[in-house]
Amino acid sequence: MKKYLCVDVGGSSIKIGLLDDSGTIHETKKVSVPPTIEDMYQVIEDAFHSYENIEGVALSMPGAVDSEKGVIGGSSAIDYIHGPHIKEDLQNRLHVRVEMENDANCAALAEVWKGAASDVDDCCFIVSGTGIGGAIVKNRRIHKGVHLHGGEFGYMIAEFNFETHEMHTWSDVGSTVAVVRSVAKEKGVDISTLDGQEIFDHYHDDPIYAKYVDKYYYVLANGIYNLQYAYDPQKIVIGGGISAREDLLEELNKRLDVIFQTFTHAKVRPTVLTCRYHNDANLLGALYHFFTANS
């Protein structure tokens, strides 16, 4: 059984896992994101040398990841990862093959490999959390687009006021953070005093909670409807923190019912599921990318 070091670099922490070629996770640990790229390399190198006979290293990274060149464009919470030849640098230090992929794409690939989309060729993956991200999968491969922004659904315009020309993206109005922010503003309280889970858990008991949770589900349903007719995938899979809610699909389908009652000419209803993998998805998807990168 071959072993691989998988590394998930997030905004505040790095998750490191030892996985085998079947995708079984044998061990994980977390460390804080270090202050420099050299420090990050050292964290990965130390983890690599703490195990024996590692066959390769698979990275899940934020930003516009160019997997072939091994560099990251765009922007993220970690400025120093944008620009360096991370893949080449680590291969030179560790003397094993290194592969890297965008974190949302890794989460999608985990579902393609062993999760909710393992039985289809084409799907969309939506990550709903502090913003909206995602991935487009075609023939079980990530479609990145010419500018590496395929699946960046959060940039889509979700609201436009024709009188004021004020506009908001899906991330602006359709994230769980947007719900908390809107509730705080209407109640006139500091956002730090509110908890997103509390708002979603008790929105039936508070009219202000209900107003913005209802909007959240409608914006999500609207985006899903648009993706179905833009790409026509076999499945749309939802990940991110919201995917853990047991009532998510029920609430979402209520809003989709309204959409399809309104647009009666639309006959293709999306098949929507929640993801199977949550906290470990990026590690698992990074490994699947490692296996398929050169095939």
N, C-alpha and C positions, 0 to 999 in steps of 0.2 A: 504494500500500500504506500503510495507516494504522498508526501506531505508538502504543503505550501503555506507560505506566510502571506496573509491577507491583511491589508491596512486600509482603514476607513478614516479619512481625514475630514473632520467636521470643523465648525466654526470655533468651538472652544475646547474640543478634546480629540484625541486620536485613539481609535479603537483598533486593537491588534488581535488577530485571531490565527490559530493554527488549524488548518483544514486539511482533509485528505481528498483524494481524487473523486470520491463519491459525494462530496459536499458536506460530509459530517464535520461539525465543529468540535474540536477536541479541547480547546482552551481559548479564552479571551481575556484581555485586560485593557484598561484605559489609562491614558496619561494626558496631561494637559498639553495643549498646543504650545510648542516651544517658541522662543522669540525670534529665531532666525532659521533660514533654510538649512544652514549647516547643522544646527541643533536638531532639526527634523530628520535630516539624513542620519545623524548619530543615533537617534531614537530607533529608527528602523534597522540600522546596522546592529545595534545592541540586541534588539529582539531577534534578528536573524541568527546571530551567533549564540543565542540562548538555546537554540534547538539544533539537532543534528540532521544532516542529509535533507535539507530543504531543496526542493526541485526548482522553485521559482517564487517570485514575489508579485502579488496582484494588488494594485492600488485603486481605491475609490476616492476621487478627488472632486472638489467643487470647481465651478468655472467651466469655460469652453475648452474642454480637453481635446487636444489633437492626439489621438492614441498612437498614430503612426510616427509622428515626429517626437512625441514625448514631451510636449510643451503645453502650457495652459494659457489661453487668452481670456478675454473678458475680465470680470472682477469678482471678488469674493471677500469674505471676512478676513482672509489671510493674504495680505498684499504680496508677501515674498514668494508665493508659489507661482506667480504670473511672470513668465519670462525664462527662468532657468530650464535647461534640458534635463528634467528630473529623471526621466527614464534612462537616458544615457549615463547620467551621473551615478545613479544607483547601480546600474549594471557594471560600471567600472569599479565600484567599491565592493560589490558583493560577488561578482563573477558568476552570476546566474541570470537567466532571462527575467526581465521585468516588463509587466504590462500595466497600463493605466487606462481608466475610463471615468467619465463623469458620474457623480454620485447618483443622480436621478436615473441615469441609464443603467447603472448597476442594480438599483432597486427593481427596475423593470426586468432586467435579465434574470434576476432571482426568480421572479414569477414565471418567466418564459421557461426556465430550466426545470423548476420543481414545484411551481406554485399555481396560482389561479389561471394562468395563461399557458400552461404546459401542453394543452391539447389543441392549440390553434396556431396558425402561422402569423396572423396580423392582429395587432392590438394597439391600444393607446393606454398609457399609464399616467395617471394624474397623482401628483404629490401635493396634498393640501396641508399646510402647516402655517408657518410664519409668512409664507408667500405661496404662490402656486408654481410648481414646476412640473416636469413630466418627461415623457419619452414616446417616440413613435417606433413601433416594431413592425417591420415588413419582412416576411419570409424568415421570421425568427431572428432577425438581425436588426440592430438599431439603425434607424435612418437619421443621420445627423444633419443633413442639409449642407449646402455649399459654404455657409458661414458658421457651421457647427452649432446652430441655434434651433435645429429641429426638436420639437417637443417643448420649447420654452413657452408654454401656454400662458404663463403669467403675464406676458407682454401683450396679449390680446386685449383689445379695447372692449370693456364690458358695459360701460356707461358713457353716453355722450349727450350733453345738453345743447340743443341746437340754438337756443337763445343766447346762452352765455359762452358757448364753445368750450365749456369745462368738460374734461374727459378723464376717465379713470380706467385703469387696467383691471384685469381679473385679479391680479395680486392685490391691487389697491382695495377692492371692495369685496373680494370673494375668499379672503384668507380668514382663518380663525382669529388671527390677531386683529383683523379689521372689525370683527364682531365685538371684541373686547374694547377696542378703541372707540367705536361708535356708542356702545353702552355707557362708557365712562363719560363721554362728552355730553350725552343727553341727561345723565343723572347728575352731572356736575361734580364728579368725584375724580380722584387721581387714579390713573389706570393701574397703578401698582396695588391698589386695594381690591382689585377684581381678579377673579380666577376664571379662565375660559371654560374649564370643565364644569364648574359650578353653574355658569350661565347656560350651557347646553343641557345640563342635568335638570335644571329647574325652570326652563323657559316657559312652561305652561303656567307657572305660578306668578310670573312677573310680566306685565304687558310690554315693558321696554326690552326685557330679554327676548320676549316672543317676537317683537318687531324685527330685531336684527338677526336672530337665528333663522326666522322665516326667510329673510332676505338672503342669508347665506345659502340656504338650501335651494332657493330659486336661482341664484347666480350659478351655483354648481350644476344644477339641472340644465340651465341654459347653455353653459359651456359644453356639457356632455352631448346635448342635442346637436350643437354646432359641429363638434368633432365627429359625430356619427355621420353627418352629411357632408363633411369636408373630406373625410378619409374612408369612411365606411368600414371600420374594423370589425372583426368578429366579436371582440370583447373590449370593454373599457374597464380597467382595473384601477381602483382607488387606493392609494397609500398615504402615508403621513399619519400624524397623530389622530386625525378624525376617523381613520379607518378602523380603529379599535372600538368605536361605538357600536353597540349591538343594534341600535335603532337607526343607524345611518341609512341602510338601503330602504327601509320602510319609509323614512322621511323623504328621501330622495325620490322614490317612486311616486309618492303623493304629488310632488311638483311636476314630475314627468307626465303624470296623468293629465294635469291641467294643460301642459304644453300640447299634448297630442289631442286633447279635446278642442283646443283652439285651432290648431293646424291639422284639420282632418284629412288633408291631402297627403300628409306625411305618414307613410305606412311602415317604415323601418324603425322599430323601437330599439334603442341600444340595449345590449346585454351588459349589465353593470355588476361587477363583483368587488368585494374588498380583497386586499392582498392577504396572502397566507403568511408571508414573512414580514416582520416589523423591524425590530432593532438589529437583527442580523442580516437583513436583506442586502445591504451594501457589500458586506464581506462575501456573501454567497455569489452575488452578481459579478463582483470583481473577479472571482475565480472562474466563473463561466466565461467571462470575457477573455481571460487568460487562455482557456482551452480553445476558444473559437477565433482568436484574433488573427491567426495566420492560415486559417482553413478556408 
